[in-house]
Amino acid sequence: MKRIIAAVLVAGLVVSFAACKKKEEKPQLPPGHPSTEGGMPPQGMPPAGMPDMPKVDRKVIVPKEVAAKWKSVKLAVEDKTTKATKEYTVSVGSALEVPGTKIKLTVLAFLPDFKMGEKDITSASDKPNNPAAQVLIQESGKPDQKIWLYSMHPGIHAFQHEKIGLMLSGGVSK
């Protein structure tokens, strides 16, 4: 009886090891389908084989109650060489010349409860549930950039620059 149990255990181990050695098969793709190897494309690039998606130009709508309540934003600017971060309060519609750089930041809009629809971007309320600021970045010799900064999600569409980092700390109410 012991020999039978031992033989069954050995056979089970042999089958287990054989199953582990089996090469993983890749699913067959339809003819003309682009390869799925190579991972994701660099940020901003469409996936291989995908046409460029048209950019939707959404209108930014700041509700009257939001404009009446929120006057400024707090921007945290990090100097990447010294690792020092300084916070600046910038009024909506005003600009900040970042000290030690040729960068000018203009706050175009602040939405305390950011909400994006199919045709517009607005604030769902005047409460700071999902604060976001639209900022125009101008630097001598480079094209202007309009970006959104999200205080609760700083990694989403983060500003990429070799000298400074930029984050939204929040809004300043009137």
Backbone as CSV, one residue per row, in Angstrom:
resi,resn,N_x,N_y,N_z,CA_x,CA_y,CA_z,C_x,C_y,C_z
1,MET,0.826,-1.195,0.000,0.000,0.000,0.000,0.869,1.258,0.000
2,LYS,1.975,1.219,0.774,2.882,2.372,0.821,3.506,2.629,-0.543
3,ARG,3.821,1.514,-1.267,4.437,1.683,-2.593,3.458,2.350,-3.571
4,ILE,2.198,2.011,-3.477,1.193,2.600,-4.369,1.047,4.088,-4.077
5,ILE,0.999,4.461,-2.789,0.882,5.867,-2.411,2.122,6.637,-2.874
6,ALA,3.304,6.044,-2.690,4.549,6.689,-3.118,4.554,6.876,-4.629
7,ALA,4.101,5.849,-5.374,4.085,5.932,-6.834,3.127,7.028,-7.300
8,VAL,1.956,7.138,-6.651,0.989,8.180,-7.015,1.574,9.554,-6.729
9,LEU,2.238,9.744,-5.581,2.861,11.037,-5.251,3.953,11.400,-6.247
10,VAL,4.803,10.433,-6.599,5.874,10.691,-7.563,5.272,11.061,-8.916
11,ALA,4.245,10.326,-9.345,3.602,10.629,-10.627,2.992,12.027,-10.606
12,GLY,2.383,12.409,-9.489,1.812,13.754,-9.354,2.870,14.839,-9.446
13,LEU,4.026,14.600,-8.808,5.126,15.569,-8.874,5.666,15.695,-10.297
14,VAL,5.815,14.557,-10.987,6.322,14.586,-12.361,5.369,15.378,-13.255
15,VAL,4.071,15.154,-13.133,3.077,15.877,-13.931,3.120,17.370,-13.589
16,SER,3.264,17.718,-12.304,3.334,19.131,-11.894,4.520,19.826,-12.529
17,PHE,5.689,19.179,-12.457,6.881,19.801,-13.036,6.759,19.924,-14.549
18,ALA,6.187,18.935,-15.176,6.013,18.984,-16.629,5.073,20.124,-17.014
19,ALA,4.032,20.353,-16.224,3.083,21.434,-16.513,3.743,22.790,-16.357
20,CYS,4.653,22.909,-15.378,5.357,24.184,-15.179,6.296,24.491,-16.322
21,LYS,6.853,23.471,-16.952,7.818,23.659,-18.032,7.149,23.978,-19.361
22,LYS,5.826,23.733,-19.447,5.121,23.957,-20.700,5.179,25.435,-21.080
23,LYS,5.532,25.704,-22.315,5.656,27.071,-22.796,4.283,27.725,-22.882
24,GLU,4.203,28.963,-22.384,2.942,29.697,-22.441,2.660,30.081,-23.883
25,GLU,1.479,29.730,-24.344,1.103,30.043,-25.715,0.451,31.412,-25.772
26,LYS,0.808,32.159,-26.795,0.216,33.480,-26.993,-1.034,33.328,-27.849
27,PRO,-2.062,34.131,-27.553,-3.277,34.034,-28.369,-2.994,34.496,-29.791
28,GLN,-3.664,33.859,-30.740,-3.513,34.219,-32.147,-4.307,35.489,-32.429
29,LEU,-3.668,36.446,-33.082,-4.325,37.692,-33.451,-4.858,37.574,-34.877
30,PRO,-5.931,38.294,-35.178,-6.458,38.241,-36.552,-5.447,38.813,-37.539
31,PRO,-5.515,38.388,-38.814,-4.591,38.908,-39.824,-4.662,40.429,-39.913
32,GLY,-3.490,41.076,-39.998,-3.419,42.529,-40.118,-3.460,43.264,-38.796
33,HIS,-3.662,42.529,-37.690,-3.701,43.168,-36.365,-2.282,43.524,-35.948
34,PRO,-2.046,44.744,-35.388,-0.692,45.115,-34.980,-0.209,44.252,-33.816
35,SER,1.098,44.109,-33.723,1.710,43.319,-32.658,1.390,43.913,-31.296
36,THR,1.253,43.042,-30.299,1.001,43.509,-28.935,2.283,43.523,-28.123
37,GLU,3.401,43.195,-28.730,4.675,43.180,-28.009,5.272,44.577,-27.965
38,GLY,6.142,44.799,-26.984,6.850,46.067,-26.894,6.263,47.018,-25.879
39,GLY,5.168,46.652,-25.208,4.629,47.491,-24.140,3.885,48.706,-24.662
40,MET,3.705,49.651,-23.762,2.958,50.861,-24.079,3.858,51.867,-24.796
41,PRO,3.287,52.664,-25.679,4.070,53.695,-26.354,4.386,54.827,-25.381
42,PRO,5.365,55.677,-25.709,5.674,56.810,-24.839,4.452,57.694,-24.630
43,GLN,4.446,58.416,-23.491,3.314,59.285,-23.165,3.083,60.284,-24.292
44,GLY,1.810,60.449,-24.636,1.462,61.408,-25.681,1.421,60.788,-27.067
45,MET,1.942,59.561,-27.213,1.947,58.895,-28.507,0.774,57.921,-28.555
46,PRO,0.082,57.840,-29.678,-1.011,56.879,-29.768,-0.459,55.457,-29.825
47,PRO,-1.221,54.451,-29.373,-0.758,53.069,-29.473,-0.492,52.706,-30.928
48,ALA,0.448,51.775,-31.152,0.801,51.352,-32.500,-0.448,50.855,-33.225
49,GLY,-0.603,51.265,-34.452,-1.728,50.818,-35.246,-3.006,51.612,-35.004
50,MET,-2.987,52.518,-34.044,-4.178,53.316,-33.753,-4.025,54.681,-34.424
51,PRO,-5.041,55.156,-35.081,-4.939,56.485,-35.680,-4.903,57.542,-34.576
52,ASP,-4.347,58.691,-34.887,-4.342,59.791,-33.917,-5.784,60.128,-33.583
53,MET,-6.073,60.126,-32.301,-7.425,60.472,-31.864,-7.567,61.985,-31.953
54,PRO,-8.673,62.472,-32.480,-8.829,63.922,-32.565,-8.930,64.516,-31.165
55,LYS,-8.247,65.632,-30.959,-8.285,66.303,-29.674,-9.598,67.078,-29.576
56,VAL,-10.296,66.864,-28.488,-11.558,67.563,-28.271,-11.245,68.868,-27.558
57,ASP,-11.626,69.976,-28.167,-11.386,71.278,-27.560,-12.613,71.641,-26.734
58,ARG,-12.526,71.351,-25.442,-13.656,71.602,-24.546,-13.605,73.030,-24.020
59,LYS,-14.758,73.631,-23.920,-14.873,74.987,-23.392,-14.824,74.928,-21.867
60,VAL,-14.037,75.815,-21.258,-13.954,75.895,-19.799,-15.027,76.863,-19.320
61,ILE,-15.923,76.359,-18.468,-17.009,77.173,-17.932,-16.838,77.261,-16.417
62,VAL,-16.601,78.470,-15.924,-16.480,78.704,-14.487,-17.830,79.238,-14.004
63,PRO,-18.566,78.436,-13.212,-19.866,78.903,-12.718,-19.726,80.180,-11.883
64,LYS,-20.774,81.025,-11.900,-20.737,82.313,-11.183,-20.444,82.137,-9.700
65,GLU,-21.038,81.101,-9.063,-20.805,80.907,-7.626,-19.352,80.520,-7.334
66,VAL,-18.699,79.855,-8.284,-17.279,79.507,-8.125,-16.420,80.761,-8.265
67,ALA,-16.685,81.547,-9.304,-15.924,82.787,-9.517,-16.102,83.744,-8.347
68,ALA,-17.291,83.747,-7.741,-17.546,84.640,-6.607,-16.826,84.181,-5.343
69,LYS,-16.596,82.879,-5.206,-16.017,82.343,-3.968,-14.500,82.194,-4.003
70,TRP,-13.930,81.833,-5.164,-12.505,81.503,-5.258,-11.766,82.582,-6.040
71,LYS,-10.721,83.177,-5.436,-10.003,84.271,-6.087,-8.588,83.915,-6.527
72,SER,-7.969,82.933,-5.858,-6.564,82.614,-6.124,-6.308,81.123,-5.976
73,VAL,-5.114,80.721,-6.379,-4.657,79.347,-6.168,-3.276,79.373,-5.515
74,LYS,-2.942,78.281,-4.886,-1.602,78.108,-4.323,-0.858,77.118,-5.203
75,LEU,0.246,77.598,-5.797,1.078,76.756,-6.649,2.381,76.454,-5.918
76,ALA,2.742,75.182,-5.863,4.018,74.770,-5.277,4.999,74.574,-6.425
77,VAL,6.097,75.333,-6.390,7.110,75.251,-7.435,8.372,74.652,-6.819
78,GLU,8.800,73.519,-7.386,10.002,72.846,-6.890,11.186,73.160,-7.793
79,ASP,12.299,73.563,-7.186,13.565,73.717,-7.905,14.210,72.339,-7.884
80,LYS,14.284,71.680,-9.024,14.769,70.307,-9.074,16.257,70.183,-8.749
81,THR,17.030,71.256,-8.937,18.464,71.167,-8.634,18.720,71.238,-7.131
82,THR,17.999,72.112,-6.428,18.209,72.247,-4.979,17.214,71.418,-4.169
83,LYS,16.201,70.860,-4.835,15.126,70.093,-4.181,14.311,70.945,-3.211
84,ALA,14.363,72.253,-3.376,13.592,73.169,-2.531,12.266,73.483,-3.206
85,THR,11.198,73.524,-2.391,9.871,73.846,-2.905,9.371,75.113,-2.240
86,LYS,8.827,76.016,-3.043,8.261,77.252,-2.514,6.834,77.376,-3.019
87,GLU,5.948,77.822,-2.140,4.546,77.976,-2.503,4.235,79.442,-2.803
88,TYR,3.515,79.651,-3.898,3.122,80.992,-4.327,1.602,81.059,-4.425
89,THR,1.032,82.182,-4.021,-0.395,82.423,-4.196,-0.544,83.321,-5.417
90,VAL,-1.304,82.830,-6.403,-1.471,83.543,-7.671,-2.970,83.729,-7.915
91,SER,-3.379,84.970,-8.150,-4.788,85.266,-8.440,-5.174,84.688,-9.795
92,VAL,-6.432,84.243,-9.895,-6.940,83.755,-11.173,-6.905,84.917,-12.161
93,GLY,-6.303,84.686,-13.323,-6.148,85.725,-14.337,-4.805,86.434,-14.249
94,SER,-4.025,86.142,-13.201,-2.715,86.777,-13.020,-1.593,85.811,-13.360
95,ALA,-0.375,86.376,-13.420,0.797,85.588,-13.802,1.857,85.620,-12.705
96,LEU,2.705,84.620,-12.727,3.852,84.510,-11.833,5.088,84.258,-12.674
97,GLU,6.077,85.117,-12.518,7.382,84.878,-13.140,8.155,84.032,-12.141
98,VAL,8.480,82.792,-12.505,9.167,81.898,-11.580,10.606,82.390,-11.395
99,PRO,10.968,82.756,-10.151,12.312,83.280,-9.898,13.413,82.314,-10.350
100,GLY,14.460,82.871,-10.961,15.602,82.081,-11.408,15.375,81.326,-12.705
101,THR,14.233,81.570,-13.363,13.932,80.888,-14.628,13.389,81.912,-15.622
102,LYS,13.138,81.446,-16.824,12.484,82.269,-17.842,11.052,81.781,-18.049
103,ILE,10.462,81.250,-16.961,9.123,80.661,-17.039,8.111,81.610,-16.421
104,LYS,7.008,81.794,-17.168,5.892,82.607,-16.694,4.665,81.703,-16.621
105,LEU,4.013,81.682,-15.450,2.820,80.879,-15.225,1.619,81.803,-15.093
106,THR,0.600,81.600,-15.897,-0.627,82.387,-15.811,-1.769,81.449,-15.439
107,VAL,-2.452,81.763,-14.349,-3.593,80.951,-13.914,-4.810,81.400,-14.720
108,LEU,-5.302,80.510,-15.568,-6.432,80.835,-16.438,-7.776,80.563,-15.773
109,ALA,-7.843,79.490,-14.981,-9.114,79.126,-14.339,-8.842,78.263,-13.123
110,PHE,-9.760,78.328,-12.157,-9.729,77.430,-11.007,-11.112,76.821,-10.856
111,LEU,-11.151,75.498,-10.778,-12.401,74.767,-10.605,-12.266,73.913,-9.346
112,PRO,-12.981,74.263,-8.275,-12.819,73.519,-7.025,-13.353,72.082,-7.078
113,ASP,-14.285,71.812,-7.982,-14.870,70.476,-8.104,-14.863,70.096,-9.590
114,PHE,-13.655,69.905,-10.123,-13.425,69.648,-11.548,-14.350,68.554,-12.082
115,LYS,-14.963,68.869,-13.232,-15.849,67.920,-13.905,-15.714,68.131,-15.402
116,MET,-15.421,67.053,-16.137,-15.261,67.153,-17.579,-16.414,66.441,-18.277
117,GLY,-17.052,67.165,-19.175,-18.115,66.602,-19.988,-17.620,66.388,-21.400
118,GLU,-18.513,66.025,-22.293,-18.125,65.782,-23.680,-17.719,67.059,-24.401
119,LYS,-18.341,68.206,-24.021,-18.058,69.451,-24.729,-17.522,70.557,-23.833
120,ASP,-17.555,70.344,-22.512,-17.081,71.412,-21.630,-16.396,70.856,-20.387
121,ILE,-15.700,71.748,-19.713,-15.051,71.474,-18.434,-15.588,72.514,-17.472
122,THR,-16.059,72.065,-16.316,-16.668,72.982,-15.362,-16.441,72.477,-13.947
123,SER,-17.121,73.097,-12.993,-17.055,72.684,-11.602,-18.441,72.204,-11.187
124,ALA,-18.496,71.007,-10.605,-19.773,70.438,-10.193,-20.365,71.188,-9.005
125,SER,-19.513,71.881,-8.237,-19.979,72.660,-7.090,-18.913,73.693,-6.742
126,ASP,-19.170,74.489,-5.705,-18.149,75.450,-5.257,-17.336,74.887,-4.093
127,LYS,-17.500,73.589,-3.792,-16.760,72.911,-2.726,-15.473,72.320,-3.281
128,PRO,-14.380,72.323,-2.514,-13.101,71.785,-3.012,-13.035,70.255,-2.978
129,ASN,-13.919,69.612,-3.730,-13.954,68.151,-3.789,-12.912,67.562,-4.733
130,ASN,-12.579,68.287,-5.791,-11.612,67.829,-6.793,-10.961,69.052,-7.435
131,PRO,-10.147,69.802,-6.652,-9.587,71.062,-7.140,-8.661,70.892,-8.345
132,ALA,-8.830,71.791,-9.312,-7.997,71.794,-10.512,-7.815,73.228,-10.987
133,ALA,-6.648,73.494,-11.547,-6.366,74.820,-12.104,-5.814,74.660,-13.509
134,GLN,-6.305,75.496,-14.417,-5.743,75.536,-15.758,-4.675,76.619,-15.767
135,VAL,-3.465,76.233,-16.201,-2.325,77.137,-16.169,-1.704,77.219,-17.562
136,LEU,-1.403,78.453,-17.979,-0.669,78.685,-19.217,0.796,78.820,-18.840
137,ILE,1.651,78.017,-19.473,3.086,78.042,-19.187,3.792,78.601,-20.409
138,GLN,4.530,79.677,-20.176,5.284,80.313,-21.255,6.753,80.346,-20.852
139,GLU,7.593,79.896,-21.794,9.039,79.908,-21.565,9.709,80.338,-22.851
140,SER,10.633,81.251,-22.715,11.324,81.791,-23.877,11.955,80.664,-24.703
141,GLY,11.674,80.675,-26.002,12.235,79.687,-26.912,11.455,78.386,-26.990
142,LYS,10.362,78.267,-26.236,9.554,77.042,-26.259,8.103,77.397,-26.538
143,PRO,7.352,76.459,-27.130,5.930,76.745,-27.387,5.145,76.848,-26.080
144,ASP,4.117,77.694,-26.083,3.253,77.838,-24.906,2.512,76.524,-24.656
145,GLN,2.242,76.256,-23.378,1.502,75.055,-22.990,0.351,75.442,-22.078
146,LYS,-0.812,74.881,-22.327,-1.944,75.006,-21.402,-2.094,73.644,-20.752
147,ILE,-2.011,73.622,-19.419,-2.135,72.353,-18.712,-3.131,72.474,-17.571
148,TRP,-3.609,71.335,-17.105,-4.430,71.274,-15.910,-3.604,70.667,-14.798
149,LEU,-3.660,71.277,-13.631,-3.029,70.745,-12.433,-4.140,70.304,-11.485
150,TYR,-3.992,69.126,-10.913,-4.998,68.564,-10.012,-4.364,68.376,-8.636
151,SER,-4.916,69.028,-7.613,-4.289,68.932,-6.299,-4.422,67.538,-5.690
152,MET,-5.513,66.834,-5.966,-5.697,65.506,-5.389,-5.028,64.409,-6.220
153,HIS,-4.655,64.732,-7.451,-4.034,63.760,-8.355,-2.853,64.430,-9.076
154,PRO,-1.787,64.760,-8.341,-0.690,65.514,-8.963,0.036,64.772,-10.077
155,GLY,-0.073,63.451,-10.141,0.611,62.693,-11.178,-0.099,62.680,-12.514
156,ILE,-1.376,63.065,-12.529,-2.132,63.063,-13.789,-1.697,64.258,-14.630
157,HIS,-1.217,63.984,-15.810,-0.749,65.023,-16.739,0.238,65.974,-16.050
158,ALA,1.158,65.426,-15.263,2.120,66.253,-14.534,2.968,67.073,-15.505
159,PHE,3.295,68.295,-15.093,4.131,69.183,-15.890,5.542,68.606,-15.957
160,GLN,6.058,68.429,-17.169,7.387,67.856,-17.379,8.366,68.973,-17.734
161,HIS,9.361,69.172,-16.875,10.374,70.187,-17.123,11.670,69.758,-16.454
162,GLU,12.788,70.125,-17.068,14.078,69.698,-16.527,14.492,70.466,-15.274
163,LYS,14.000,71.695,-15.088,14.442,72.520,-13.959,13.438,72.642,-12.822
164,ILE,12.141,72.653,-13.147,11.150,72.863,-12.084,10.055,71.803,-12.107
165,GLY,9.456,71.599,-10.953,8.251,70.798,-10.813,7.128,71.752,-10.431
166,LEU,5.906,71.438,-10.775,4.785,72.339,-10.536,3.595,71.536,-10.043
167,MET,3.031,71.971,-8.909,1.872,71.284,-8.338,0.860,72.303,-7.838
168,LEU,-0.400,71.914,-7.848,-1.465,72.731,-7.299,-1.672,72.314,-5.839
169,SER,-1.477,73.247,-4.913,-1.714,72.949,-3.496,-3.180,73.115,-3.140
170,GLY,-3.878,74.021,-3.828,-5.298,74.225,-3.567,-5.729,75.615,-3.977
171,GLY,-6.978,75.919,-3.654,-7.531,77.230,-3.972,-7.560,78.106,-2.738
172,VAL,-7.710,79.411,-2.974,-7.828,80.391,-1.884,-9.170,81.085,-2.076
173,SER,-10.048,80.933,-1.077,-11.362,81.541,-1.211,-11.313,83.013,-0.797
174,LYS,-12.322,83.776,-1.268,-12.377,85.223,-0.988,-12.734,85.463,0.454
